[in-house]
Amino acid sequence: MNLESALRFSHTLLAQAVQPGDTVIDATVGNGNDTIYLASAVGKTGRVFGFDVQESALKETQTQLTLTGLTAQTTLIHDGHEHIEHHVPEDTQLAAAIFNLGYLPGSDKSVITHGKTTIAAISQCLSLLVRGGLVIVVSYYGHPGGQDELAQLQRYLKGLPQKQFQVLTYQFINQQNEPPILFAIQKR
Ligand SMILES: C[S@@+](CC[C@H](N)C(=O)[O-])C[C@H]1O[C@@H](n2cnc3c(N)ncnc32)[C@H](O)[C@@H]1O
């Protein structure tokens, strides 16, 4: 048995929270790895809402979804995740959401997620979350602006009321080069 990377562990957690027919959010689509994983997990009776501010990333993901036969259950939205409430119905029973923070490898490194908008988006997801549902945040913070976002995020997550949410962190603490940190927020 090997301890899983933060990225792999995010899918292990999602696998337990997401069932066919569920509604979920990929808040940072990028190359679409999580979108494809989620679209497969919810199946044709479920719904994935995917957000990204980079149209080129969404187009590439749309191509991958078409090739894998997963378009029917997926809605890709070219907008910031801080506007989730403008696109996702307010009576949605959200089973899970995932955020991969930072910049998209291989693309414009100046397009990064930011603490204020990330926290606004997490807060909107938490208000739609079902009991037992999960919001997973994988934070990469080695780039300019990353530490600032991480500090804001940790402050926000530590302040979430314990009676309503439990918050987990997962990180290899003896690795070089700022290993990613996974946060998992579960609604009680
Ligand atoms: C680390 S990448 C995501 C990687 C992705 N999960 C994948 O599988 O390839 C972060 C993404 O967040 C996007 N992003 C930055 N600010 C955003 C915002 N306010 N709303 C939605 N997406 C945003 C970037 O364009 C980038 O594609």
py3Dmol code that shows the C-alpha trace and the ligand (Angstrom):
import py3Dmol

protein = """\
ATOM      1  CA  MET A   1       0.000   0.000   0.000  1.00  0.00           C
ATOM      2  CA  ASN A   2       1.293   3.469  -0.883  1.00  0.00           C
ATOM      3  CA  LEU A   3       0.020   6.704   0.620  1.00  0.00           C
ATOM      4  CA  GLU A   4      -1.789   8.550  -2.151  1.00  0.00           C
ATOM      5  CA  SER A   5      -0.796  11.921  -3.595  1.00  0.00           C
ATOM      6  CA  ALA A   6      -3.158  14.797  -2.764  1.00  0.00           C
ATOM      7  CA  LEU A   7      -4.538  14.622  -6.307  1.00  0.00           C
ATOM      8  CA  ARG A   8      -5.207  10.911  -6.135  1.00  0.00           C
ATOM      9  CA  PHE A   9      -6.650  11.165  -2.632  1.00  0.00           C
ATOM     10  CA  SER A  10      -9.091  13.808  -3.939  1.00  0.00           C
ATOM     11  CA  HIS A  11     -10.573  11.181  -6.271  1.00  0.00           C
ATOM     12  CA  THR A  12     -10.611   8.547  -3.518  1.00  0.00           C
ATOM     13  CA  LEU A  13     -12.719  10.909  -1.404  1.00  0.00           C
ATOM     14  CA  LEU A  14     -14.968  11.900  -4.320  1.00  0.00           C
ATOM     15  CA  ALA A  15     -15.578   8.228  -5.122  1.00  0.00           C
ATOM     16  CA  GLN A  16     -17.161   7.835  -1.693  1.00  0.00           C
ATOM     17  CA  ALA A  17     -19.254  11.013  -1.878  1.00  0.00           C
ATOM     18  CA  VAL A  18     -20.557  10.784  -5.452  1.00  0.00           C
ATOM     19  CA  GLN A  19     -23.182   8.350  -6.762  1.00  0.00           C
ATOM     20  CA  PRO A  20     -24.869   7.967 -10.168  1.00  0.00           C
ATOM     21  CA  GLY A  21     -27.568  10.644 -10.531  1.00  0.00           C
ATOM     22  CA  ASP A  22     -25.820  13.186  -8.277  1.00  0.00           C
ATOM     23  CA  THR A  23     -25.163  16.857  -9.033  1.00  0.00           C
ATOM     24  CA  VAL A  24     -21.556  18.023  -8.585  1.00  0.00           C
ATOM     25  CA  ILE A  25     -19.334  21.021  -9.409  1.00  0.00           C
ATOM     26  CA  ASP A  26     -15.838  21.177 -10.869  1.00  0.00           C
ATOM     27  CA  ALA A  27     -14.919  24.756  -9.923  1.00  0.00           C
ATOM     28  CA  THR A  28     -11.598  24.796 -11.853  1.00  0.00           C
ATOM     29  CA  VAL A  29     -11.999  22.746 -15.048  1.00  0.00           C
ATOM     30  CA  GLY A  30      -8.561  23.378 -16.632  1.00  0.00           C
ATOM     31  CA  ASN A  31      -7.654  20.337 -18.728  1.00  0.00           C
ATOM     32  CA  GLY A  32     -10.771  18.581 -17.494  1.00  0.00           C
ATOM     33  CA  ASN A  33      -9.295  15.682 -15.538  1.00  0.00           C
ATOM     34  CA  ASP A  34     -11.697  16.146 -12.631  1.00  0.00           C
ATOM     35  CA  THR A  35     -14.609  17.011 -14.947  1.00  0.00           C
ATOM     36  CA  ILE A  36     -14.190  13.727 -16.811  1.00  0.00           C
ATOM     37  CA  TYR A  37     -13.834  11.786 -13.576  1.00  0.00           C
ATOM     38  CA  LEU A  38     -16.991  13.380 -12.145  1.00  0.00           C
ATOM     39  CA  ALA A  39     -19.021  13.021 -15.374  1.00  0.00           C
ATOM     40  CA  SER A  40     -18.231   9.337 -15.381  1.00  0.00           C
ATOM     41  CA  ALA A  41     -19.142   8.988 -11.670  1.00  0.00           C
ATOM     42  CA  VAL A  42     -22.546  10.743 -11.902  1.00  0.00           C
ATOM     43  CA  GLY A  43     -23.493   9.019 -15.166  1.00  0.00           C
ATOM     44  CA  LYS A  44     -26.157  10.113 -17.635  1.00  0.00           C
ATOM     45  CA  THR A  45     -28.737  10.762 -14.910  1.00  0.00           C
ATOM     46  CA  GLY A  46     -26.447  13.146 -13.018  1.00  0.00           C
ATOM     47  CA  ARG A  47     -25.088  16.637 -13.717  1.00  0.00           C
ATOM     48  CA  VAL A  48     -21.624  18.186 -13.599  1.00  0.00           C
ATOM     49  CA  PHE A  49     -21.332  21.978 -13.660  1.00  0.00           C
ATOM     50  CA  GLY A  50     -17.788  22.954 -14.685  1.00  0.00           C
ATOM     51  CA  PHE A  51     -16.346  26.481 -14.380  1.00  0.00           C
ATOM     52  CA  ASP A  52     -13.234  28.103 -15.809  1.00  0.00           C
ATOM     53  CA  VAL A  53     -12.222  31.603 -16.849  1.00  0.00           C
ATOM     54  CA  GLN A  54     -10.087  30.268 -19.744  1.00  0.00           C
ATOM     55  CA  GLU A  55     -12.185  29.535 -22.815  1.00  0.00           C
ATOM     56  CA  SER A  56      -9.379  27.557 -24.464  1.00  0.00           C
ATOM     57  CA  ALA A  57      -9.309  25.141 -21.517  1.00  0.00           C
ATOM     58  CA  LEU A  58     -13.076  24.661 -21.705  1.00  0.00           C
ATOM     59  CA  LYS A  59     -12.896  23.975 -25.450  1.00  0.00           C
ATOM     60  CA  GLU A  60     -10.230  21.331 -24.967  1.00  0.00           C
ATOM     61  CA  THR A  61     -12.250  19.741 -22.161  1.00  0.00           C
ATOM     62  CA  GLN A  62     -15.378  19.785 -24.346  1.00  0.00           C
ATOM     63  CA  THR A  63     -13.443  17.840 -27.001  1.00  0.00           C
ATOM     64  CA  GLN A  64     -12.344  15.266 -24.421  1.00  0.00           C
ATOM     65  CA  LEU A  65     -15.904  14.925 -23.111  1.00  0.00           C
ATOM     66  CA  THR A  66     -17.169  14.319 -26.646  1.00  0.00           C
ATOM     67  CA  LEU A  67     -14.502  11.697 -27.299  1.00  0.00           C
ATOM     68  CA  THR A  68     -15.384   9.892 -24.074  1.00  0.00           C
ATOM     69  CA  GLY A  69     -19.171  10.128 -24.538  1.00  0.00           C
ATOM     70  CA  LEU A  70     -19.678  12.251 -21.404  1.00  0.00           C
ATOM     71  CA  THR A  71     -21.206  15.453 -22.820  1.00  0.00           C
ATOM     72  CA  ALA A  72     -24.861  14.736 -21.945  1.00  0.00           C
ATOM     73  CA  GLN A  73     -24.367  15.114 -18.190  1.00  0.00           C
ATOM     74  CA  THR A  74     -21.899  18.012 -18.319  1.00  0.00           C
ATOM     75  CA  THR A  75     -22.484  21.784 -18.454  1.00  0.00           C
ATOM     76  CA  LEU A  76     -19.302  23.821 -18.994  1.00  0.00           C
ATOM     77  CA  ILE A  77     -19.543  27.474 -17.982  1.00  0.00           C
ATOM     78  CA  HIS A  78     -17.121  30.175 -19.101  1.00  0.00           C
ATOM     79  CA  ASP A  79     -17.255  32.272 -15.949  1.00  0.00           C
ATOM     80  CA  GLY A  80     -15.484  32.658 -12.630  1.00  0.00           C
ATOM     81  CA  HIS A  81     -16.509  30.182  -9.928  1.00  0.00           C
ATOM     82  CA  GLU A  82     -17.346  33.149  -7.691  1.00  0.00           C
ATOM     83  CA  HIS A  83     -20.505  33.357  -9.845  1.00  0.00           C
ATOM     84  CA  ILE A  84     -21.663  29.788  -9.190  1.00  0.00           C
ATOM     85  CA  GLU A  85     -24.955  31.089  -7.784  1.00  0.00           C
ATOM     86  CA  HIS A  86     -25.741  32.727 -11.165  1.00  0.00           C
ATOM     87  CA  HIS A  87     -25.529  29.397 -13.004  1.00  0.00           C
ATOM     88  CA  VAL A  88     -26.456  26.612 -10.572  1.00  0.00           C
ATOM     89  CA  PRO A  89     -30.108  26.468  -9.407  1.00  0.00           C
ATOM     90  CA  GLU A  90     -30.505  27.520  -5.769  1.00  0.00           C
ATOM     91  CA  ASP A  91     -32.447  24.355  -4.895  1.00  0.00           C
ATOM     92  CA  THR A  92     -29.579  22.112  -6.078  1.00  0.00           C
ATOM     93  CA  GLN A  93     -28.722  19.226  -3.790  1.00  0.00           C
ATOM     94  CA  LEU A  94     -24.964  19.289  -4.257  1.00  0.00           C
ATOM     95  CA  ALA A  95     -23.161  16.013  -3.491  1.00  0.00           C
ATOM     96  CA  ALA A  96     -19.621  17.315  -4.029  1.00  0.00           C
ATOM     97  CA  ALA A  97     -17.422  20.036  -5.482  1.00  0.00           C
ATOM     98  CA  ILE A  98     -13.740  20.109  -6.328  1.00  0.00           C
ATOM     99  CA  PHE A  99     -11.278  22.984  -6.622  1.00  0.00           C
ATOM    100  CA  ASN A 100      -7.701  22.691  -7.947  1.00  0.00           C
ATOM    101  CA  LEU A 101      -6.117  26.015  -7.064  1.00  0.00           C
ATOM    102  CA  GLY A 102      -3.215  27.771  -8.783  1.00  0.00           C
ATOM    103  CA  TYR A 103      -2.506  28.029 -12.518  1.00  0.00           C
ATOM    104  CA  LEU A 104      -3.037  25.546 -15.322  1.00  0.00           C
ATOM    105  CA  PRO A 105       0.286  23.822 -16.154  1.00  0.00           C
ATOM    106  CA  GLY A 106       1.248  24.443 -19.773  1.00  0.00           C
ATOM    107  CA  SER A 107      -0.910  27.537 -20.080  1.00  0.00           C
ATOM    108  CA  ASP A 108      -0.757  31.216 -19.039  1.00  0.00           C
ATOM    109  CA  LYS A 109       0.828  31.218 -15.553  1.00  0.00           C
ATOM    110  CA  SER A 110      -0.590  34.656 -14.806  1.00  0.00           C
ATOM    111  CA  VAL A 111      -4.143  33.243 -14.751  1.00  0.00           C
ATOM    112  CA  ILE A 112      -4.343  32.030 -11.170  1.00  0.00           C
ATOM    113  CA  THR A 113      -7.045  31.519  -8.585  1.00  0.00           C
ATOM    114  CA  HIS A 114      -7.275  34.151  -5.823  1.00  0.00           C
ATOM    115  CA  GLY A 115      -8.227  33.899  -2.159  1.00  0.00           C
ATOM    116  CA  LYS A 116     -11.212  36.240  -2.255  1.00  0.00           C
ATOM    117  CA  THR A 117     -12.929  34.604  -5.237  1.00  0.00           C
ATOM    118  CA  THR A 118     -11.974  31.081  -4.147  1.00  0.00           C
ATOM    119  CA  ILE A 119     -13.559  31.655  -0.730  1.00  0.00           C
ATOM    120  CA  ALA A 120     -16.683  33.205  -2.299  1.00  0.00           C
ATOM    121  CA  ALA A 121     -17.047  30.106  -4.480  1.00  0.00           C
ATOM    122  CA  ILE A 122     -16.452  27.634  -1.631  1.00  0.00           C
ATOM    123  CA  SER A 123     -19.037  29.446   0.454  1.00  0.00           C
ATOM    124  CA  GLN A 124     -21.621  29.160  -2.361  1.00  0.00           C
ATOM    125  CA  CYS A 125     -20.873  25.435  -2.701  1.00  0.00           C
ATOM    126  CA  LEU A 126     -21.271  24.912   1.064  1.00  0.00           C
ATOM    127  CA  SER A 127     -24.716  26.490   0.992  1.00  0.00           C
ATOM    128  CA  LEU A 128     -25.859  23.956  -1.668  1.00  0.00           C
ATOM    129  CA  LEU A 129     -24.154  20.930  -0.105  1.00  0.00           C
ATOM    130  CA  VAL A 130     -26.186  17.936   1.131  1.00  0.00           C
ATOM    131  CA  ARG A 131     -25.515  16.355   4.536  1.00  0.00           C
ATOM    132  CA  GLY A 132     -22.438  14.174   4.186  1.00  0.00           C
ATOM    133  CA  GLY A 133     -21.469  16.001   0.985  1.00  0.00           C
ATOM    134  CA  LEU A 134     -17.873  17.038   0.341  1.00  0.00           C
ATOM    135  CA  VAL A 135     -16.080  20.104  -0.966  1.00  0.00           C
ATOM    136  CA  ILE A 136     -12.484  19.200  -1.846  1.00  0.00           C
ATOM    137  CA  VAL A 137      -9.855  21.891  -2.348  1.00  0.00           C
ATOM    138  CA  VAL A 138      -6.371  20.977  -3.599  1.00  0.00           C
ATOM    139  CA  SER A 139      -4.084  23.965  -3.051  1.00  0.00           C
ATOM    140  CA  TYR A 140      -0.889  24.491  -5.080  1.00  0.00           C
ATOM    141  CA  TYR A 141       0.838  27.541  -3.630  1.00  0.00           C
ATOM    142  CA  GLY A 142       4.432  27.585  -4.957  1.00  0.00           C
ATOM    143  CA  HIS A 143       3.738  30.360  -7.494  1.00  0.00           C
ATOM    144  CA  PRO A 144       3.575  34.146  -6.886  1.00  0.00           C
ATOM    145  CA  GLY A 145       0.296  34.862  -5.098  1.00  0.00           C
ATOM    146  CA  GLY A 146      -0.125  31.244  -4.004  1.00  0.00           C
ATOM    147  CA  GLN A 147       0.959  31.735  -0.372  1.00  0.00           C
ATOM    148  CA  ASP A 148      -1.420  34.635  -0.007  1.00  0.00           C
ATOM    149  CA  GLU A 149      -4.348  32.580  -1.284  1.00  0.00           C
ATOM    150  CA  LEU A 150      -3.386  29.672   0.980  1.00  0.00           C
ATOM    151  CA  ALA A 151      -3.227  31.917   4.063  1.00  0.00           C
ATOM    152  CA  GLN A 152      -6.686  33.379   3.342  1.00  0.00           C
ATOM    153  CA  LEU A 153      -8.084  29.924   2.678  1.00  0.00           C
ATOM    154  CA  GLN A 154      -6.702  28.435   5.902  1.00  0.00           C
ATOM    155  CA  ARG A 155      -8.108  31.341   7.914  1.00  0.00           C
ATOM    156  CA  TYR A 156     -11.540  30.864   6.325  1.00  0.00           C
ATOM    157  CA  LEU A 157     -11.602  27.074   6.720  1.00  0.00           C
ATOM    158  CA  LYS A 158     -10.409  27.161  10.352  1.00  0.00           C
ATOM    159  CA  GLY A 159     -13.306  29.504  11.109  1.00  0.00           C
ATOM    160  CA  LEU A 160     -16.056  27.257   9.707  1.00  0.00           C
ATOM    161  CA  PRO A 161     -18.486  26.291  12.494  1.00  0.00           C
ATOM    162  CA  GLN A 162     -17.619  22.868  13.867  1.00  0.00           C
ATOM    163  CA  LYS A 163     -21.272  21.925  14.412  1.00  0.00           C
ATOM    164  CA  GLN A 164     -22.010  22.327  10.696  1.00  0.00           C
ATOM    165  CA  PHE A 165     -18.783  21.233   9.009  1.00  0.00           C
ATOM    166  CA  GLN A 166     -15.732  19.099   9.623  1.00  0.00           C
ATOM    167  CA  VAL A 167     -12.561  20.120   7.836  1.00  0.00           C
ATOM    168  CA  LEU A 168      -9.602  17.837   7.100  1.00  0.00           C
ATOM    169  CA  THR A 169      -6.119  18.646   5.762  1.00  0.00           C
ATOM    170  CA  TYR A 170      -3.907  16.117   3.979  1.00  0.00           C
ATOM    171  CA  GLN A 171      -0.292  16.875   3.030  1.00  0.00           C
ATOM    172  CA  PHE A 172       3.131  15.248   2.871  1.00  0.00           C
ATOM    173  CA  ILE A 173       5.018  17.528   5.242  1.00  0.00           C
ATOM    174  CA  ASN A 174       8.584  16.339   4.548  1.00  0.00           C
ATOM    175  CA  GLN A 175       8.596  16.905   0.771  1.00  0.00           C
ATOM    176  CA  GLN A 176      10.517  19.660  -1.007  1.00  0.00           C
ATOM    177  CA  ASN A 177       9.000  22.279  -3.338  1.00  0.00           C
ATOM    178  CA  GLU A 178       5.732  23.114  -1.618  1.00  0.00           C
ATOM    179  CA  PRO A 179       3.779  19.847  -1.835  1.00  0.00           C
ATOM    180  CA  PRO A 180       0.056  20.462  -2.468  1.00  0.00           C
ATOM    181  CA  ILE A 181      -2.355  20.541   0.464  1.00  0.00           C
ATOM    182  CA  LEU A 182      -5.759  18.911   0.224  1.00  0.00           C
ATOM    183  CA  PHE A 183      -8.631  20.282   2.289  1.00  0.00           C
ATOM    184  CA  ALA A 184     -11.837  18.281   2.576  1.00  0.00           C
ATOM    185  CA  ILE A 185     -14.921  19.982   4.016  1.00  0.00           C
ATOM    186  CA  GLN A 186     -17.830  17.734   4.925  1.00  0.00           C
ATOM    187  CA  LYS A 187     -21.282  18.966   5.874  1.00  0.00           C
ATOM    188  CA  ARG A 188     -22.538  17.284   9.052  1.00  0.00           C
TER     189      ARG A 188
END
"""
ligand_1 = """\
27
LIG
C -4.735 24.104 -11.325
S -5.740 24.538 -12.704
C -7.010 23.316 -12.701
C -6.588 21.958 -13.197
C -7.747 21.070 -13.575
N -8.509 20.591 -12.457
C -7.302 19.912 -14.469
O -7.724 18.782 -14.255
O -6.537 20.170 -15.400
C -6.602 25.962 -12.135
C -7.647 26.470 -13.108
O -8.432 27.450 -12.460
C -8.835 28.374 -13.431
N -9.309 29.598 -12.764
C -8.623 30.666 -12.314
N -9.450 31.561 -11.739
C -10.703 31.034 -11.811
C -11.993 31.474 -11.397
N -12.164 32.625 -10.756
N -13.053 30.683 -11.665
C -12.900 29.490 -12.317
N -11.706 29.021 -12.732
C -10.621 29.783 -12.479
C -7.618 28.546 -14.304
O -7.972 29.072 -15.569
C -7.087 27.109 -14.376
O -7.546 26.443 -15.514
"""
view = py3Dmol.view(width=600, height=400)
view.addModel(protein, "pdb")
view.setStyle({"model": 0}, {"cartoon": {"style": "trace"}})
view.addModel(ligand_1, "xyz")
view.setStyle({"model": 1}, {"stick": {}})
view.zoomTo()
view.show()
